Amino acid sequence: MTRETRLLLHWSPRSPYVRKVMIAAEELGLTGRMDTVRTVVGGTTPHMELMEDNPLGKLPTLILADGTAIYDSYVILEYFDTQHKGSRLIPKEGPARMVALRRHALGNGMLDILLQWLGERGRPEERQSAAHIALWRSKIIACIEALDHEADDLTATPYGIGQLTIGVALGYLDFRFPAEKWRDGHDRLAAWYETFCARPAVLAHAPAEDN
Ligand SMILES: N[C@@H](CCC(=O)N[C@@H](CS)C(=O)NCC(=O)O)C(=O)O
């Protein structure tokens, strides 16, 4: 592979949005073209170098060989789909596209809630908002309920961005919120999640504190 075709990903082993991108790259056979650079964000200090590429200062951010920056995780997956000849992660048209995008919105929306919740949990206890935590918990429970009803259909429809993002969201619940015990009473979703976890691309990119 020549230098000109290489990709550089601002990466963290903790970020579920980065994990989504890494699993996608692995599924599509693109990891061999991609380098990663450990990039630390999330504190109160702006990451000026990252912000030159992505003014939001967020991960994941992908840099193409010509210096073009691509973000966020959804847009990176759209880009990946232009770089391979196999089955698309994001269907091009029709009802399948809407189902996939709606599932993606659900999975990514869960991640957005969980990241807010985690941030709140990181504040001094006396300054945490119990009302917000209760609200976020109720939304996550509602998402799990909805997904449990949809679990058979997650198996029946071709694997793509929807299942990938939902799987990453459930994995993030296990990683950061094990006390929520999301599997309890949701056998169908738990069974589907086992099949997701068995995918080689998923096994290859487990969440981690750091390495
Ligand atoms: N919608 C974005 C969310 C990205 C995001 O929030 N990433 C987190 C890391 S898990 C981040 O960079 N946080 C740093 C910050 O918000 O300053 C995506 O799907 O890529």
The ligand as an SDF file (V2000), in Angstrom:
LIG
                    3D

 20 19  0  0  0  0  0  0  0  0999 V2000
  -21.6840   12.2000   16.9650 N   0  0  0  0  0  0  0  0  0  0  0  0
  -20.2680   11.9210   17.1540 C   0  0  0  0  0  0  0  0  0  0  0  0
  -19.9430   11.8270   18.6370 C   0  0  0  0  0  0  0  0  0  0  0  0
  -18.4490   11.7990   18.8730 C   0  0  0  0  0  0  0  0  0  0  0  0
  -18.0860   12.0160   20.3400 C   0  0  0  0  0  0  0  0  0  0  0  0
  -18.8470   12.6070   21.1240 O   0  0  0  0  0  0  0  0  0  0  0  0
  -16.8950   11.5350   20.7190 N   0  0  0  0  0  0  0  0  0  0  0  0
  -16.3970   11.7140   22.0570 C   0  0  0  0  0  0  0  0  0  0  0  0
  -15.4790   10.5680   22.4300 C   0  0  0  0  0  0  0  0  0  0  0  0
  -16.3870    9.1440   22.9280 S   0  0  0  0  0  0  0  0  0  0  0  0
  -15.5470   12.9700   22.1090 C   0  0  0  0  0  0  0  0  0  0  0  0
  -14.7630   13.1890   21.2060 O   0  0  0  0  0  0  0  0  0  0  0  0
  -15.6860   13.7700   23.1760 N   0  0  0  0  0  0  0  0  0  0  0  0
  -14.8500   14.9110   23.3760 C   0  0  0  0  0  0  0  0  0  0  0  0
  -15.6360   16.1760   23.4730 C   0  0  0  0  0  0  0  0  0  0  0  0
  -16.8650   16.1620   23.2810 O   0  0  0  0  0  0  0  0  0  0  0  0
  -15.0060   17.1980   23.7320 O   0  0  0  0  0  0  0  0  0  0  0  0
  -19.9100   10.6370   16.3820 C   0  0  0  0  0  0  0  0  0  0  0  0
  -20.8080    9.8220   16.1110 O   0  0  0  0  0  0  0  0  0  0  0  0
  -18.7420   10.4700   16.0000 O   0  0  0  0  0  0  0  0  0  0  0  0
  1  2  1  0
  2  3  1  0
  2 18  1  0
  3  4  1  0
  4  5  1  0
  5  6  2  0
  5  7  1  0
  7  8  1  0
  8  9  1  0
  8 11  1  0
  9 10  1  0
 11 12  2  0
 11 13  1  0
 13 14  1  0
 14 15  1  0
 15 16  2  0
 15 17  1  0
 18 19  2  0
 18 20  1  0
M  END
$$$$
